[in-house]
Amino acid sequence: MKNGIKLIAAFMLVAGTACAEPIVKKLPEPVLEGGRPLMEVFKERKTVRKFSSRPLDDQTLSEILWSAWGISHNGKRTIPTAKNEQNLKVYVIRSDGAWLYDAKDNALLRVSDKNLMPYFNQQNFMKAVPVNLLYTGSDAKYSPMHAGSAYQNVGLYAADKGLHNVVRGYFDADGIKKALNLQDGEEPLISQAIGW
Ligand SMILES: Cc1cc2nc3c(=O)[nH]c(=O)nc-3n(C[C@H](O)[C@H](O)[C@H](O)COP(=O)(O)O)c2cc1C
């Protein structure tokens, strides 16, 4: 319990004034079985720039996040990281605020109660997108590689489930960096719009 309170306090500190009150939202356990054959999924992975207004349910979101950055083996992740530093961060940007994925507790930690979706709305198809993932890191050489591994995993999960997704470099990186009050060299690297 004490650890939980410390974690929340740390996130309030990191998020600075971005967040009015700390909220931790537990996600359902991801289902780690089933799915289509791997070669079919590779073949189906693609960018689709068309979204309905259907929201992403928590089960699907949990599995998306686990694919991107979940813990899968010996405390390690679904993607490799240089020197096993595990220093990628994955944010969920939705109309109800911005959330940091906490893989260890399979939870979302709210880091902003503001709707930050406008920082991602540069292309017409973006208006209906329910979730933007934002990948951040502080290692100039390796963090972009980690983000690339994560968005590829999500792209493959999307192909398996029939979700639409677009990896997007075209977003307001400076704006979202300020809005999230990113510190200590943490930089927005790439985003990924995902929905039905
Ligand atoms: C690093 C990166 C940045 C991208 N940025 C954008 C973007 O800002 N907007 C967009 O519509 N597509 C973006 N894309 C998607 C590419 O245009 C798309 O992957 C490419 O056309 C190939 O299509 P495919 O993904 O269906 O194979 C990006 C892809 C990558 C890998």
PDBQT file of the ligand as one rigid body, heavy atoms in Angstrom, charges set to zero:
ROOT
HETATM    1  C1  LIG A 201       8.208   6.381 -38.296  1.00  0.00    +0.000 C 
HETATM    2  C2  LIG A 201       6.920   6.473 -39.074  1.00  0.00    +0.000 A 
HETATM    3  C3  LIG A 201       6.229   7.667 -39.127  1.00  0.00    +0.000 A 
HETATM    4  C4  LIG A 201       5.008   7.748 -39.820  1.00  0.00    +0.000 A 
HETATM    5  N1  LIG A 201       4.287   8.913 -39.777  1.00  0.00    +0.000 NA
HETATM    6  C5  LIG A 201       3.073   8.961 -40.367  1.00  0.00    +0.000 A 
HETATM    7  C6  LIG A 201       2.250  10.120 -40.226  1.00  0.00    +0.000 A 
HETATM    8  O1  LIG A 201       2.585  11.083 -39.548  1.00  0.00    +0.000 OA
HETATM    9  N2  LIG A 201       1.039  10.113 -40.818  1.00  0.00    +0.000 N 
HETATM   10  C7  LIG A 201       0.574   9.051 -41.548  1.00  0.00    +0.000 A 
HETATM   11  O2  LIG A 201      -0.543   9.119 -42.060  1.00  0.00    +0.000 OA
HETATM   12  N3  LIG A 201       1.328   7.938 -41.696  1.00  0.00    +0.000 NA
HETATM   13  C8  LIG A 201       2.551   7.854 -41.108  1.00  0.00    +0.000 A 
HETATM   14  N4  LIG A 201       3.291   6.703 -41.180  1.00  0.00    +0.000 N 
HETATM   15  C9  LIG A 201       2.735   5.522 -41.872  1.00  0.00    +0.000 C 
HETATM   16  C10 LIG A 201       3.455   5.286 -43.209  1.00  0.00    +0.000 C 
HETATM   17  O3  LIG A 201       3.044   6.244 -44.147  1.00  0.00    +0.000 OA
HETATM   18  C11 LIG A 201       3.115   3.848 -43.678  1.00  0.00    +0.000 C 
HETATM   19  O4  LIG A 201       3.665   2.933 -42.758  1.00  0.00    +0.000 OA
HETATM   20  C12 LIG A 201       3.674   3.605 -45.062  1.00  0.00    +0.000 C 
HETATM   21  O5  LIG A 201       2.950   4.314 -46.035  1.00  0.00    +0.000 OA
HETATM   22  C13 LIG A 201       3.643   2.134 -45.438  1.00  0.00    +0.000 C 
HETATM   23  O6  LIG A 201       2.340   1.622 -45.363  1.00  0.00    +0.000 OA
HETATM   24  P1  LIG A 201       2.035   0.314 -44.493  1.00  0.00    +0.000 P 
HETATM   25  O7  LIG A 201       2.235   0.657 -43.049  1.00  0.00    +0.000 OA
HETATM   26  O8  LIG A 201       0.595  -0.020 -44.804  1.00  0.00    +0.000 OA
HETATM   27  O9  LIG A 201       2.972  -0.753 -44.919  1.00  0.00    +0.000 OA
HETATM   28  C14 LIG A 201       4.507   6.604 -40.507  1.00  0.00    +0.000 A 
HETATM   29  C15 LIG A 201       5.229   5.411 -40.450  1.00  0.00    +0.000 A 
HETATM   30  C16 LIG A 201       6.413   5.334 -39.733  1.00  0.00    +0.000 A 
HETATM   31  C17 LIG A 201       7.135   4.013 -39.650  1.00  0.00    +0.000 C 
ENDROOT
TORSDOF 0
